[in-house]
Amino acid sequence: MKRHIFEISSILGAITAIGSAMTLERVGVAFGILTGLTTCILNVFYMLRKDAREQRQAELAMRETEARLAALKGKETNG
């Protein structure tokens, strides 16, 4: 779909108006909020993966312990 020159100039005008309304302080606040939200989202993602990884390691350790106990019980009945 082709845009007319008036639509493009209107969009550019709106972007310019928003940009000119942003002072350095407002840009800093917006950037700080964006950085904080990004950090929070990445931390939640990392913690979910870490919890899943630790759960898999705990299950593996439990299976290894059960296998060792079964091997020891097998030696006791044979020996």
C-alpha positions, -999 to +999 in steps of 0.1 A: +000+000+000+014+033-011+015+062+013+008+097+001+032+125+008+007+141+032+005+110+053+043+107+054+047+144+064+020+140+090+038+110+106+071+128+105+056+159+120+041+138+149+075+121+155+092+155+155+067+170+179+072+141+203+109+143+200+110+181+206+088+177+237+113+153+252+138+171+274+171+155+284+157+148+318+126+131+303+148+110+280+169+100+310+138+089+329+124+070+300+157+053+294+160+045+331+126+029+331+132+010+300+166-003+313+149-013+346+121-032+329+145-049+306+167-060+335+137-073+354+124-093+324+159-108+317+164-116+354+130-134+356+139-154+324+173-163+338+159-174+372+133-196+355+160-213+335+183-216+365+154-232+385+148-257+358+185-265+355+188-270+393+157-292+392+172-314+365+204-317+385+185-326+417+166-353+398+198-367+384+215-368+418+184-386+432+186-412+405+223-417+411+217-421+448+189-446+442+211-466+418+240-467+443+216-478+471+202-505+449+237-517+440+247-518+477+216-538+485+223-562+457+258-568+471+245-574+506+221-601+494+247-617+472+276-614+496 
